[in-house]
Amino acid sequence: MNNVAYHDGNAIITETINGREVLMSPRPATKHAITAGNVYHIFRRFLKGKRCKVFFEPDLFLDENNNFVPDVAIICDRDKIKYNGIYGAPDLVVEVLSPSTAANDRGIKKDTYEKAGVKEYWIVDPASKSIEVYHLQNGRLAFSNVCLVYPPEEWERMTEEQRAAARLTVKVSLYDDLLVDAREVFEDLE
């Protein structure tokens, strides 16, 4: 179960990774919070009235040694939803990168999500305005694609062919009609 530690008088959430308590960074920076909030609201709007539910920073209990707090998670099996958290693998997990947590999000946490059976994993980077998408295939979270919001000056220099090939939306595997526009994910970051 999550614990709260205190550092310089500030409460800091801890996660348990492979049985070891790990301090999460102090509260996320503004760009991190805006990005995670945008993702949550996009999913919440789409999932209203549907079986799957979206959660913002849920307590996620993957097994007895791994208790994470992802930024956003979608759960379709409501039996996994308990009064104090989510027990078992979500269908989709989104981690928004912070400098202090990026190595864990790309490494040990991705590997643990894979082992637990998470079907889709997003690594969202506010700094580069990119969304890396991984899908579970043959027991592995395999890289599927990357969606990138280009700076206006770079977009202007691109040819029509390059613009047409640029990925600006991510199709969520859980629903045939759920397309997420990366520009909406990174809205209001300026």
Buried (B, 14 or more C-beta within 10 A) or exposed (E): EBEEEEEEEEEBBBBBBEEEEBEBEBEBBEBBBBBBBBBBBBBBEBBEEEEBBBBBBBBBBBBEEBBBBBBBBBBBEEEBBEEEBBBBBBBBBBBBBBEEBBEBBBEBBBEBBBBBBBBBBBBBBBEEBBBBBBBBEEEEBEEBEBBBBBEEEEEEEEEEEEEEEBBBEBBBBBEEEBEBBBEBBBBEBE
